[in-house]
């Protein structure tokens, strides 16, 4: 059985989010994303015990939390289980889940934990019957959903990509399967072009999915800048749009104030930070440290500058940190004379918006910039394509496989082997449309090439 | 009046490529076996191309050989030209192909059967097949009644065979042999889902009438590799093939007469194979293509008959002559046998299990074209599996089921019995998801042990095989341990091959992995290389070069086999499975998969359906 993972807490904002992993290697997988403060490994501790520590995607720290270990058969599913509890935002839990998937788990199907619990004798027949109904309704639903999305724009794109790959695969297959036939030679260059094209489009779709999350789940955003540039005023301006949908949590332990706001279609999880400056004050420098960490871990930076003053050393150092990140430079105090070197700023951050946080003038410009930057403007929300992590994972695996194919070609690997990677990518993509890869390629061969005795 | 003519364990109907392997396997496993053929002169006949092997088909022949079948040895003995196709395109697609002397092949196979203990060869048409007292009764046209415990149907294109040439059509088997016309009714009575398929063959011309002067020659390999792992002396090349092309005039003649084609005229109802199109099909479907290639192949050493591969047709004879004469080299060709299309009865293979036994008719097996496949090699592969399973069943032993992860034979059978086929099924490397592992060079390491366990591989051959495995292992260990130090000599090799010179000592295995290098070019730096046969080095080299890919394929195989061992009981009632979607339910009822793995490969069965099924089965199992 594969190792499965899912967010076990309700799909809504809450105090705590739990990511559950189940399967033979569940604890090892958890070890790959969780580093305990004590240095102990989860695989070294007994069942029913927990460790406190950080949750990491590679070197990037996502959150802090607690990891609990259950050892087979003493767990809900009867298998090895690891549960990682983190802060309960949809965005954070989603990131943690994705990292777990990246490290060897596969997304759990509907009701799969319960199914395993049943198979391993942990729950009784009546419960299993109930689960079966859930699974079947989910199956039907997801099928319907899949059918609906097949009409969508993005799924059309997936189909296009698949068919270009099937075409390349068929060209290789026919070239190798019918060597005596008068068929065009499969040129590595052509194959490579096809793969590159497919890869580019695939990556765009994955990106679009991530942007889509800006709509549904929100983007971790940090507001930063040196003191008195108007960060808090900006925060108030943004939250003031509609207080009723704003939840306010004072970050008592972090010196960071967090708010969730909706700007147009976009949900931002805003964090107002301590101003960055060099400081001798120990307490203040701890706060600044946290700010810098927050900048590293956020997905969107709103870098605020005082337009009425020229750029400071601190400003430049902040700009350095924003380089090649998703960031918007907010030039505040547009009601005063503009002194700041906007051209210089735009060398670091292409998205520059001028506004006055105190009067609200120019706020519309920020909304437009955000929509453009996050790609939500072009987002086809009606199609609902790539609605979940499973679909995203299919695309990602396909992309990975294509990278591997490219690597193979560059390393001089023969096309028969390269084609296995292409086929695997096709298979992943067809999982989204419900077709079978072998047949797709075989059909392609017969429709495109004239072969046979 | 009917009379009792004899009693057997296994009876095989048809002595083509499927029937031969079935009968030989069954007899070799100790079952009293009889094999029937309409004419003794066409045992193992090649009514179409005079060749064996080709991409993926060559793989099949080697697998047949590794399991103890006859085809590989027979091909080696009667080969007149051999080529390893796709050299330079990667080991997964290397494939052997041999031109065969078709008359001597037939004699070889007939004699092989005649000499086989436990096996009787009879010329007779079986016109009825019925159950009586728990036995099969086979009735010949002359009312002789044979009893058998198991029957294997290997009727090829003979069953209600009907030949089409233009607007003419008549009941006939291939090559002017009469068809089998009695048996269909009996099979229908047994409830087999029969249908009509179609295939075709090109004309044969007399060598004297062909002008070879402007044609491309295709020679055999300099170093011939045999099919069979038993063949010690590789066959010699004794003949060449030629290549020519159709042209505008060929196309024009065909287009002008297309309404006279029985297919385009709507007379043929049988479904023809897309991969084996007639020349008129190619021209209609690929109208943008300016020319089509054809191969001129000798039918044997003692004949002037030449086979025109690529020119299959069912147009009227006068049109055939006219378009052939437009082709370079064939301007004055004398046709000896005309091209034709043939339509025949065959079965929907989803009615069978992976043992090739009919699910609803115990002790009845099918193999070859009767199962909807096409090709001599595909037929032989199924014949072997059907013959082995009939014998095992009679002897009360566990059946032989080859899965798709272990062989092309397994892939072929799984495709047939799981997905069925809408046209005659041809093997292709692209049909296997595990093709980097399922290579022709390692067919013996994949299957010899199985053949030995069944009892078709001799002690001697098995010992030799184990020795080979040992040598491969030792050599692999040697190259993993051997370190090549930087030296002028080493630099010279690296530079010559266009790869980076050594800066520090490097494992020999790592060098072999470099795409630019191989055993051959590394000879000067590999001082302590043992004297081993080339196939040992070949195995080590391929394993190293494709290590990453093969590892991944093996992981996929392990994953696939996990589902394959979850059996579904024969008596499952899919209507009782709560939560199964309607489409899945219907598909499952039709195919009746033997295990979860097979079920998951049926189109229309979703992962959610499989989950539902798994839960149902676990519940049942309690």
Interface residues (C-beta under 8 A of the other chain):
Chain A: X1 X109 X110 X111 X112 X115 X118 X119 X125 X128 X129 X131 X132 X133 X135 X136 X137 X138 X139 X140 X142 X143 X169 X170 X173 X175 X176 X177 X178 X179 X180 X181 X182 X411 X412 X413 X414 X415 X416 X417 X420 X421 X423 X427 X434 X435 X436 X437 X438 X439 X441 X442 X445 X446 X450 X451 X452 X453
Chain B: X48 X49 X55 X56 X85 X86 X88 X89 X90 X91 X92 X93 X95 X202 X245 X273 X274 X275 X276 X277 X282 X285 X286 X289 X291 X292 X293 X295 X309 X310 X312 X419 X428 X429 X430 X431 X433 X435 X436 X515 X516 X546 X549 X553 X562 X578 X579 X580 X581 X601 X603 X606 X607 X608 X609 X611 X612 X614 X615 X616 X618 X619 X622
